[in-house]
Amino acid sequence: MSPEFDFEPDLSRVEVGSFYAQQPEAVWNAITDPAALERWLMPSTGYMGAIVGSHFLLSVPSSASAEIACEVLAATPNRAMTWSWMDLRSARPVRWLLSWEVHSHGRGTRLLLIHSGFDVDDKRQVMARNAFARGWNQILSTKLPDVLARPQS
């Protein structure tokens, strides 16, 4: 008899775990170094890395006027960081949380990204959640590995 699993995903959040062959310090650098972040995520204004309380904007490449307002809410060097994330182009801006966790795993690193705060009773937020799930999976499986494989000095 096989064990039964009573598992329901938490639809109020997106969780994406990725493994990279690089060491944790390299992965941490890719998410905290402004130049590296721009190479795999999007251009930023005012991003200074894991400095709690700092505010910055991310510019959405698909629209010249679209911006994401962020604040670094918490940071533990080389381990974890949490941002607030608000799409300023939205008719009804919502404040989400984006948490990054870096873990040594074997000879490489496991990065866990949690994008949380979606209202499962709001159809627009459910659609946004699904779009973010696809987007984060794509970015963390293609763009970030390219940056990690070709670090710039």
N, C-alpha and C positions, 0 to 999 in steps of 0.2 A: 504494500500500500504506500503510495507516495504522500508526502506531507502536503497539507493544504496551505496555501498562502493567501492571506487576506490583505492584499496590498492594493491600495488605491493611490494613484499619483496625486500629489498636491497641486491642483490646478491654479493655485494662487502664486505659483513660482515656476521658474525655469531653472533646471539644474543641468549643467553640462560638465562632465568630467573628461579630461583629456590627458594622455600620457605623452611626454616628450623625452627624448634621449638625453637632452641637456641637463646639467645640474640645476638645482633649485635657484641658485644665485642668478643664472642666466635667464630663467623664466621670470623671476622677480624683476630683474632689470627690464625685461620686455614690457612689463605692465606698469613700471614706475618711471622709466626714463622717457621724457617727453618726445624725443626724436624717434625712439623705438616704437612708442605707442602710435605715433602718427603713421608709421610705415605699415602697421597691420590693422589698426582700428579706424581712426579718422583724425583729421587735423584738429588741433586744440589751440585755445588761447588762454594763457594763464596757468596751464597745468605745470606743477612743479614736483610731481611725484607724490610720495606717501607722507605729505605734510598735513596733519589733522587740522581742520578748520579752513583749509585753502579752498577757494572757489575757482572754477574754470568752466569754459565753454568748449563743447565739441561741435564741429561744423559738419553737418550731414552732407556727404559728397553729392548726393542726388539733387540737392536743392541749395542754391547759393544763400538763401535767407533762412534755412532751417538750422536751428541750434538746439543742443542739449545742454541744459544748465546742470552742473554737477558741484558737489562739495565732498571733500574727503572727510568722512565722519569718524573713522577709526583706522588705525594702522599698527601692525606689529611687524617691524622690519624683517624681511625675508620670509614671512609666514602668511600674513593676511592683511587685507585692506577692504574697507567698505566705503562706497560712494552713495550719495543720493543722486538721482537721475530724473530729470524732468524735461520732457519734450516741449520746448517753448512754442513750437508751431501748432500745437494741438489747440482746438477750440476750447477744450476742457483739460488743461494740463493736469497730469497726475504725477505724484512724486513716488517713484519706485526706489528700491534699494538694490545695489549691485555689490555683491561680496566676492572677493577673490581669495582663494586659499591655495597656498603652495605647499606641497608635501613631498619630501624625499621618498622615492619609491624605487627600490632596487638600484639599478645603475642610472636612473633618470629621475624624472619629476612628474608628479600628478598635479594638475591644476584643476581645481573645482571652482566653477563660476555659478553663483546663485543670483538670479534676477528675480526679486520678490516684490509682493505688494499688489498683485493683480486682483481686481474685484471680480470674482467668478459669477456674480449676478449681473454684470454689465457686459452686454454682448460685444461692445467695442473693445473693452479690455481683454476679453477672451480672444478676440481676433488679434489684438496686439500681442498677447502672450504667445499665441501660435506662431506669429510672424517672428517674434524675438527668438523662439525656440529654434526655428529653421535658420535664422541669421546667425545666432551664436554658434550653433553646430558647424555651420559652414566656415565662419571666421576662424574658430579655434582649431578646425581640422585642416584648413588650407593656408590662410594668410599668416597666422602666428607661426606655424612650423617653418614657413619660408623665411621669416625674419630671424627665427632662432638658428636656422641652418646657415644664414649669411649675416652674421653680426657685423655692424659697421663700427669702425673705431673713430 
